[in-house]
């Protein structure tokens, strides 16, 4: 438009502005998608805009933020803050951490307390017990070793000092992991970056964690809920979402079937066994930090136990596919979520 106005202002222009610009495309708002990997999963940034350059720059800032947080909170490298906490377990020496790591650990313990230990970051002690990563070979852990590790899992043995901003694990062998909450925190941080960059309509997705902002010029973003036993790209339900997180935990991401039984990575901290009450649970909440942690809790509890809790929480909804493949949803989603096909049966 600036070029057009300039041409009109210069009355002596030799060529009419419309003719001069007729062969140049007009920038229109559209969906621009950028993908990378971080925190052990695929991170996808979708922005509704007409500015490709700004969108690309913003997406790279998001990926950098994920990598920054991963470096602080991973257990896969010895120099991360979480690894340093684990290395000092049982020594009596508190470990000073950054404000962000402290906040995520503190929030984790709040969820542990509220869920009566169903969410517990000390499940890091189960690392290597089950083989659900690159080492997956279909074997089951030694029952004696399971019992030994269970004794190291107790969120009450994580000691925080808010004034000194330290974290201490009381007993040798304890380990914490933020795998059940860190991605939610990262999604919220990424959403804040895009908001600060001036984008109001976007989706950020990291594995099963998602935040949806705004709409597409009045048309809502529509997201799908994955069919737990269907192909990876198949949804059994869809819903319009705006300015909310949508987080799914399912038994299909990392696991195997042995002798007709599915074993997967979402362990019940109380038993050290894969949780059995659900196939998947999808949470809609105001932020991804909340949705990420509570999706694990509700998955473990199952719809029968968890729905009363869901109905009490403000701005919080859930859709379950239970162990019997039934779809159960909270009251606030019944008019919003559209089931397009019954979930695929199977183990």
Secondary structure as UniProt FT lines:
FT   HELIX           2..9
FT   TURN            11..12
FT   HELIX           17..21
FT   TURN            22..23
FT   STRAND          30..38
FT   TURN            39..40
FT   STRAND          41..49
FT   HELIX           52..73
FT   TURN            78..79
FT   HELIX           81..87
FT   TURN            88..92
FT   STRAND          95..96
FT   HELIX           99..114
FT   TURN            115..117
FT   HELIX           121..126
FT   TURN            127..129
FT   TURN            134..135
FT   HELIX           143..150
FT   TURN            151..152
FT   HELIX           155..157
FT   STRAND          158..161
FT   TURN            162..165
FT   STRAND          166..169
FT   TURN            172..173
FT   TURN            179..181
FT   HELIX           182..196
FT   TURN            197..198
FT   STRAND          202..206
FT   TURN            207..208
FT   STRAND          209..213
FT   TURN            217..218
FT   STRAND          221..226
FT   TURN            228..229
FT   TURN            232..233
FT   STRAND          235..241
FT   STRAND          244..250
FT   TURN            251..252
FT   STRAND          255..258
FT   TURN            259..260
FT   STRAND          261..264
FT   STRAND          267..268
FT   TURN            269..272
FT   STRAND          273..274
FT   STRAND          278..285
FT   HELIX           288..301
FT   HELIX           303..312
FT   TURN            314..315
FT   STRAND          316..322
FT   TURN            323..324
FT   STRAND          327..329
FT   HELIX           331..333
FT   TURN            334..336
FT   STRAND          337..339
//
